[in-house]
Amino acid sequence: MALRKTVAMVGRNFTSFDGVTVDNGEVTLNADMYIKVEYISGNKDLISFKTSFTELDEVKYHLSYSFVPTIDSNFIEQAYNHLKILPEYIGSVDC
């Protein structure tokens, strides 16, 4: 199970030439990412989980989240459902 979404990554662009580095300013790149729950732990009161964001088979970064679970269903499925209600994951697709 995973989610797929185009994610905007913001960073800075630098150019180096002959030992001189020039800051070209902030850039935003849109990347098609697979978002996967990598690690999950907790109990009936609180579940914490870590996600990986992968583009072209390379993990770009990780983020962590937590939620209060319901006892009667799969915690991993609940983690994905929790992501899908967060504003930054609106429009993500199951894959």
C-alpha positions in Angstrom: 0.0 0.0 0.0 1.2 3.5 -0.8 -0.1 6.9 -1.9 1.0 8.9 -4.9 0.9 12.6 -5.2 2.7 15.5 -6.9 4.6 17.3 -4.2 6.2 20.8 -4.3 9.7 20.7 -3.0 11.2 24.1 -2.1 14.9 24.7 -1.8 17.8 26.9 -2.9 19.8 26.6 -6.1 23.5 27.0 -6.0 26.1 27.2 -8.8 29.8 26.6 -8.1 32.6 27.6 -10.6 36.3 28.0 -9.9 35.8 27.8 -6.1 33.1 30.5 -6.1 29.6 29.5 -5.1 26.7 31.7 -6.2 23.3 31.5 -4.5 20.7 31.6 -7.3 17.8 31.9 -5.0 14.8 29.8 -4.0 13.4 27.3 -6.4 10.3 25.1 -6.3 10.3 21.7 -8.1 7.2 19.6 -8.5 7.9 15.9 -8.1 5.7 12.8 -8.5 6.2 11.0 -5.2 5.2 7.7 -3.7 4.4 8.1 0.0 4.8 5.0 2.1 4.3 4.2 5.8 7.7 2.9 6.7 7.5 2.5 10.5 4.6 2.3 12.9 4.5 2.0 16.7 2.2 2.8 19.6 -0.8 1.5 21.5 -4.5 1.9 21.8 -4.1 5.5 23.0 -1.7 6.9 20.3 -0.1 5.6 17.1 3.1 7.2 15.7 4.3 6.5 12.2 7.1 7.6 9.8 6.5 8.0 6.0 9.0 8.0 3.2 8.7 10.1 0.1 10.3 8.3 -2.9 10.9 9.6 -6.4 12.4 7.4 -9.1 13.3 4.7 -6.5 15.2 7.2 -4.4 14.0 8.2 -0.9 14.0 12.0 -0.8 12.8 12.6 2.7 10.8 11.3 5.7 8.0 12.9 7.8 6.5 11.7 11.0 2.8 11.8 12.2 0.6 10.5 14.9 -3.1 9.8 15.5 -5.5 8.3 18.0 -6.5 4.9 16.6 -9.7 2.9 16.8 -9.0 -0.6 18.2 -11.2 -2.5 15.8 -9.3 -2.0 12.5 -5.8 -2.3 11.0 -3.4 0.4 12.3 -1.5 0.7 9.0 -4.7 1.2 7.0 -5.7 3.9 9.6 -2.3 5.6 9.1 -2.9 6.0 5.4 -6.5 7.1 6.0 -5.1 9.7 8.5 -2.7 11.0 5.8 -5.5 11.4 3.3 -7.5 13.8 5.5 -4.5 16.1 6.1 -4.6 19.2 3.8 -1.2 18.5 2.2 -2.4 15.1 1.1 -5.7 16.1 -0.5 -5.7 14.7 -4.0 -3.4 11.8 -3.3 -4.2 8.5 -4.9 -4.0 5.0 -3.5 -1.5 2.8 -5.3 
